[in-house]
């Protein structure tokens, strides 16, 4: 909580949180892809990269939508963020089920790598976003500016 006085209007941007969470999640996806390549070969690495990309796309899209709503209507930001997160998970589940049914990654190791990458990226994204959001300095309220004259203190 920050209660120090400021002289200008403050609009917190979530760009730093979004970029930080995105970079950590992308790194986690790359680590899963490298491990999949070492353990099961190139097909599993490709599946892990697809899982990373799909999860990354869904989470970035949701974060941008929540940021837009928070800018337009801050009072609805929390409920909209909760609803968006639930819908992101549902959308990701539907997309991953469609990819699994398409037999694009027919081998068991490829399907496993796809799922592990999606789970790791989603969990890493969420943990990084929570950590970065908690560490941001967003003022709780802005104190009014008090003018003092030469004789007053």
N, C-alpha and C positions, 0 to 999 in steps of 0.2 A: 504494500500500500504506500503510495506516495502522496504526501500532503503539502509539499513545498509549493510556494507561490510561483505562478508563471505569468508572463506578461502577454502571451498570445494564446489564441485558441489552439487546442491540441487535438489532432485526429490521429489516433493510433492506426498505423498501417500494419497489416499482417504479412507484408511481403517478406520480411526477415524470417518470420516463423515458417512461412510456406517454403522459402528457399532452403532453410536449414533442415526442415523435415524431409524435403525432396532429396537433398543431397545425401542425407544419412540413409534414407530408404533405397536410393539408387545404389549406394555402396553395398548395402545388405544384399540387394538383388544380384549384383556382380559377384559377390562372394559365393552366393548359392550357385550361380552359374559356373564358376571356376571349380567348386567342389564337385558339382554334377559332372563336369567334363572329366575331371580326374577319376571319379569313381565309375561312371557309366558311359562315358564317351560323348561325342559331339551332338548326338540326338537329344540326350538329356540336357546338355548345356543350352541347346536351342529352345527346348521346352521351358527351361528355367528362365531364359530371357523373355520368352513370350509371356509367361506368368508374371514376371516383373513388369513388363510393359503394360499389360492389361490392368494389373492392380494399381500401378503408378497412374495410369490415365484416369481411372475411376476416382482415385483419391484426390488427385490434383483438380479434376473437374468439380468435385464436391466442395473442396476448400475454396475455390474461386467463387462458387455460387454463394457459399455461406458468407464470404467476405463482402460480396455485393449486397446481400440482404442486411448485413450488419451496418453497412454504410448508409443504406436507404432508411432502414427502420431498426435502430439499435434495440428497441424494447422487445422485438421478436427474435433477436439473434440466437438466444439460448435454445428456445424450443425448436427453431428452424435448424440449428446445428445438430440437435439430437435426432430430429426427423431425417435430416440429410445423411447422418452417419448410418442409421438403420437402413435407409434406402440404398446407400453405397454398398453395404454388405450384401443386401439382397441382389442388387444388380451384378455384383462380382460373382456371387454364387450362380446366378443364371448364366452369365457369360462362361464361367469355367465349366459348368455342366454341358453347355452347348459345344465347347471345344472338346470336351471329353467324349461326347457322343459322336462327334464328327470323325473320330478315329485319326485325327491329324497326328496325334502322338500315340500310336498303338501300343508301343512297348510299355511294360509295367514301369520300368525305370524312368521313362519319359513322362508318364502321367504323374508319377511320384515327384519328380523334379518340378513339374509345373505347379503342383499343389504346395509343395514345400516353399517354393519361391513366392507364391502368392501369400501364404501365411506369414512368412518371414518379413516380407515387404510391408504388409498391412500392420503387423505388430510393431515393427521398427518405426514406421511412419507415425503411428499413434503415440508411441512412447516419446519420440522426438518432438512431436507437436505439443504434447502435454508439457514436457520439460521446458521447451522454449517459450511457451505461452506463460508458464508460471514465472519464468525469470524476467519477463518484460516489465518495464516500469510504466504502467499506465496509471495516470492520476485518478484517484477515486472521485475527487471533486476539485474544482478550481476555486481558490480563495479569492475574495474580492480585493482589489487593489485599494490600499488605504493611503491617502495623501497626508503627509505631515508638513507642518509649517516650521519655520526656523525655531520658534520658541517651544514647540511640542516635541515630545519624544515618544 
